[in-house]
Amino acid sequence: MFNVGMTSRVLLTRRAFLADLGRGSAAIAVLSVVGCGQAPTSASSTPSSASSRPSAATASSGPTTPASAATRLNASPGPSAAATPGGSGGGEAAWTRVELGFVSAYILVRDGEAVVIDTGVAGSDDEIKTALGGLGLGWSDVGHVILTHKHSDHAGSVVPVMTAATGAQGYAGAADLRAIIAPRPLTAVTDGATVAGFRIVATPGHTLGHISVLDETNGILVAGDALGTVGGTLAGSNPQFTEDAAAAKASVVKLGNLRFETLLVGHGDPIEGGASAQVKALGRG
């Protein structure tokens, strides 16, 4: 997240943010205006290995995805990421950016199953439902909810989202798990685990339990707040909200050594095409 003079002690909601700005479109236009609320103080968690069923989106170069609109992409069949039995191979896939004022959630879909990555601030579940509807899906089609980290602008709607998506399993990094309130136990995931065929990449720094999500088959990285963009400029974790600056820098270097074309970030526009090269250059800076 990016420094705008707001403290991490303020719990933001989408409604309060939009009320201050006067309209939702202004929240999108002013991409440098973001905040990071304190996470809830308790959670339920169950350490176990992540279940897996490949579900991913392919990389493509093009304009930024409109709010709650699907980007349909044709994925070339290929080997899936390491997964537990029951997974399927690559195929036609879609990813959707759900713009929620100053933060984005993402939905990745393949074979009719949706994976929700982050849930936005409190009150974002209706927008996520609308985005699912735009894909011809509903809550019953959500199999997994992955939280990149504990902050309330990313995990703020996990309760209504998982309450509505009754069949979904939730996941978060082990070090953040206790700070997330969820309606049922979450699964702690560690570096190299797979969820729905996506590889979990531990990217501590922004928070100690921060994780990113990599679709190795199709070249998509969902980086949460380990990375962000403002006005087309790529940046690392906002120092104002970073728990461990050295670890955050190391995570940028780590991500730059991965292979992906499309970068989806929590704050700012996605980078579609040549994303890993840009991240590598940032890590060298």
C-alpha positions as a printed Julia matrix, in Angstrom:
285×3 Matrix{Float64}:
   0.0     0.0     0.0
   1.07    3.55   -0.6
   1.68    6.31    1.91
  -1.01    8.97    1.99
  -0.7    10.08    5.59
  -3.2     7.57    6.91
  -2.28    5.42    9.89
  -2.62    1.67   10.04
  -4.8     2.06   13.11
  -7.78    3.25   11.09
 -10.22    0.51   10.06
 -11.51    1.59    6.67
 -14.71    0.46    5.02
 -15.54    0.9     1.38
 -18.68    2.84    2.22
 -16.83    5.31    4.43
 -14.13    5.77    1.83
 -16.6     6.43   -0.99
 -18.62    8.76    1.21
 -15.52   10.86    1.81
 -14.74   11.06   -1.88
 -18.34   11.55   -2.93
 -18.44    8.9    -5.65
 -16.97    5.51   -6.49
 -15.3     6.63   -9.74
 -13.17    9.11   -7.82
 -11.86    6.29   -5.65
 -10.64    4.53   -8.77
  -9.15    7.65  -10.34
  -7.17    8.63   -7.26
  -5.08    5.46   -7.15
  -2.52    7.0    -4.82
  -5.17    7.37   -2.12
  -5.15    4.09   -0.25
  -5.12    2.87    3.29
  -4.53   -0.24    5.3
  -6.71   -0.88    8.32
  -5.77   -2.94   11.31
  -6.69   -6.58   10.98
  -9.27   -8.18   13.26
  -7.74   -9.44   16.48
  -8.8   -13.07   16.51
  -9.38  -15.97   14.15
  -9.97  -19.67   13.89
  -7.41  -21.76   12.06
  -6.63  -25.35   11.29
  -3.09  -26.13   10.1
  -3.3   -28.65    7.3
  -2.18  -29.1     3.74
  -4.09  -27.23    1.04
  -6.5   -29.13   -1.15
  -5.94  -28.71   -4.87
  -7.81  -28.53   -8.11
  -6.08  -26.59  -10.91
  -7.95  -23.38  -11.71
  -6.03  -20.54  -13.33
  -5.95  -17.76  -15.89
  -3.58  -17.27  -18.76
  -1.36  -14.26  -19.39
  -2.3   -11.71  -22.0
  -1.2    -8.24  -22.98
  -3.89   -5.59  -23.17
  -5.72   -2.78  -21.39
  -6.63   -2.79  -17.74
  -9.69   -4.88  -16.93
 -12.81   -2.8   -16.12
 -14.38   -3.13  -12.69
 -16.12   -6.46  -12.13
 -15.56   -7.49  -15.76
 -14.05  -10.78  -16.83
 -10.98  -11.01  -19.01
 -11.46  -14.09  -21.16
  -8.21  -15.69  -22.17
  -7.28  -18.77  -24.12
  -4.8   -20.91  -22.24
  -2.7   -23.4   -24.14
  -2.99  -26.88  -22.6
   0.08  -27.79  -20.62
   1.28  -29.41  -17.43
  -0.46  -28.2   -14.3
   1.3   -26.94  -11.21
   2.1   -29.55   -8.6
  -1.13  -30.54   -6.94
  -2.76  -33.24   -4.89
  -4.75  -35.96   -6.7
  -7.99  -34.86   -8.32
  -6.62  -31.89  -10.26
  -7.18  -31.22  -13.95
  -4.89  -29.81  -16.6
  -4.73  -26.39  -18.21
  -7.47  -25.04  -20.46
  -9.51  -22.0   -21.33
  -9.56  -19.74  -18.29
 -10.63  -16.31  -17.08
  -9.51  -13.79  -14.5
 -11.56  -10.94  -13.17
 -10.47   -7.84  -11.28
 -13.07   -6.65   -8.78
 -12.34   -2.97   -8.13
 -13.44   -1.96   -4.62
 -12.61    1.73   -4.41
  -8.93    1.76   -3.49
  -8.26   -1.98   -3.38
  -8.9    -4.9    -5.71
  -9.96   -8.49   -5.23
  -9.53  -11.08   -7.97
 -11.51  -14.06   -9.19
  -9.82  -16.77  -11.22
 -11.99  -19.38  -12.92
 -11.43  -22.61  -14.81
 -13.66  -25.62  -15.38
 -16.53  -23.82  -13.69
 -14.74  -23.38  -10.35
 -13.98  -19.92   -8.94
 -11.07  -19.01   -6.69
 -11.5   -15.68   -4.86
  -8.21  -14.03   -3.92
  -8.72  -11.4    -1.2
 -12.14  -10.08   -0.22
 -11.67   -6.32    0.09
 -12.88   -4.12    2.92
 -16.03   -4.79    4.93
 -19.09   -4.61    2.71
 -17.41   -5.83   -0.47
 -19.29   -9.12   -0.77
 -22.03   -7.65   -2.99
 -19.46   -6.49   -5.55
 -17.79   -9.9    -5.51
 -21.19  -11.53   -6.01
 -21.85   -9.21   -8.96
 -18.49  -10.1   -10.49
 -19.26  -13.79  -10.14
 -22.61  -13.19  -11.82
 -20.82  -11.52  -14.71
 -19.02  -14.82  -15.24
 -22.26  -16.77  -15.08
 -21.34  -18.09  -11.65
 -22.63  -17.82   -8.1
 -21.44  -18.44   -4.56
 -21.93  -22.19   -4.97
 -19.22  -22.16   -7.65
 -16.57  -20.71   -5.31
 -14.31  -23.55   -4.17
 -11.5   -21.56   -2.55
 -10.92  -18.2    -0.86
  -7.24  -17.2    -0.54
  -6.22  -14.23    1.6
  -2.85  -12.72    0.74
  -2.61  -11.2     4.22
  -4.44  -10.15    7.35
  -5.06   -6.42    6.75
  -8.7    -5.4     6.82
  -8.75   -3.96    3.31
  -7.94   -7.45    2.01
  -9.64   -9.72    4.55
 -12.45   -7.4     5.61
 -15.24   -9.3     3.86
 -14.04  -12.84    4.45
 -16.92  -13.53    6.86
 -19.79  -12.71    4.47
 -17.94  -14.16    1.47
 -17.27  -17.51    3.14
 -20.7   -17.52    4.73
 -22.28  -17.15    1.29
 -19.8   -19.52   -0.4
 -20.7   -22.46    1.81
 -18.51  -24.93   -0.07
 -15.36  -22.82   -0.11
 -12.21  -23.58    1.85
 -10.26  -20.56    3.11
  -6.49  -20.12    3.24
  -3.93  -17.67    4.63
  -0.27  -17.55    5.59
   0.44  -19.22    8.93
   1.85  -16.09   10.61
  -1.28  -14.07    9.77
  -3.86  -16.72   10.55
  -4.59  -15.76   14.16
  -5.37  -12.17   13.15
  -8.13  -13.14   10.69
 -11.71  -13.7    11.8
 -13.43  -16.26    9.58
 -16.74  -18.13    9.85
 -14.97  -21.51    9.8
 -11.39  -22.73   10.18
  -8.86  -21.49    7.63
  -6.0   -23.58    6.31
  -2.47  -22.34    6.9
  -0.43  -22.45    3.71
   3.34  -22.28    3.4
   5.8   -21.64    0.59
   5.37  -24.15   -2.23
   1.92  -25.39   -1.23
  -0.76  -25.58   -3.91
  -4.37  -24.46   -3.79
  -6.57  -25.28   -6.79
  -3.41  -25.8    -8.83
  -1.94  -22.42   -7.9
   1.44  -22.26   -6.2
   1.61  -20.39   -2.91
   4.68  -18.16   -2.68
   5.64  -16.92    0.78
   6.31  -13.17    0.5
   6.75  -11.92    4.08
   7.5    -8.3     4.85
   4.32   -6.35    4.32
   3.02   -8.69    7.0
   4.94  -11.64    8.4
   2.45  -14.08    6.91
   1.96  -12.4     3.53
   1.61  -14.77    0.59
   1.38  -14.37   -3.17
  -0.34  -16.73   -5.6
   1.31  -17.95   -8.81
  -0.28  -19.68  -11.78
   2.84  -21.28  -13.22
   1.03  -22.79  -16.2
  -0.36  -19.53  -17.54
   2.03  -16.93  -16.15
  -0.14  -15.03  -13.65
   1.04  -13.68  -10.29
  -1.37  -12.26   -7.71
   0.93  -10.32   -5.38
  -1.39   -8.76   -2.81
   0.54   -5.88   -1.22
   4.02   -7.29   -1.79
   3.88   -5.16   -4.94
   1.67   -2.33   -6.18
   1.37    0.19   -8.99
   0.62    3.93   -8.96
   0.19    5.74  -12.28
   1.81    2.82  -14.06
   4.86    2.82  -11.79
   5.7    -0.44  -10.05
   6.62   -0.29   -6.34
   7.21   -2.64   -3.44
   5.39   -2.77   -0.12
   4.44    0.64    1.27
   6.86    1.32    4.15
   4.09    2.88    6.27
   2.31   -0.46    6.53
   5.27   -2.84    6.32
   6.15   -5.0     9.3
   9.64   -6.02    8.13
  11.26   -3.82    5.47
  14.22   -6.13    4.85
  11.93   -9.13    4.37
   9.68   -7.09    2.05
  12.67   -6.2    -0.13
  13.8    -9.84   -0.2
  10.29  -10.86   -1.27
  10.44   -8.47   -4.25
  13.73  -10.06   -5.29
  12.19  -13.52   -4.86
   9.19  -12.64   -7.02
  11.45  -11.17   -9.69
  13.1   -14.56  -10.08
   9.79  -16.22  -10.96
   8.35  -16.45  -14.47
   5.06  -14.67  -15.17
   3.7   -12.22  -17.72
   0.73  -10.78  -15.85
   0.92   -9.15  -12.41
  -2.25   -8.57  -10.4
  -1.8    -6.26   -7.39
  -3.97   -5.22   -4.48
  -3.54   -1.5    -5.14
  -3.19   -0.11   -8.65
  -3.64   -1.45  -12.14
  -2.46   -4.89  -13.28
   0.59   -5.19  -15.51
  -0.23   -7.34  -18.52
   2.89   -8.35  -20.4
   6.54   -8.52  -19.31
   5.64   -8.22  -15.64
   8.35  -10.45  -14.17
  11.08   -8.47  -15.93
   9.76   -5.29  -14.33
   9.69   -6.91  -10.91
  13.24   -8.2   -11.38
  14.4    -4.67  -12.25
  12.65   -3.31   -9.15
  14.41   -5.87   -6.98
  17.78   -4.73   -8.3
  17.05   -1.09   -7.51
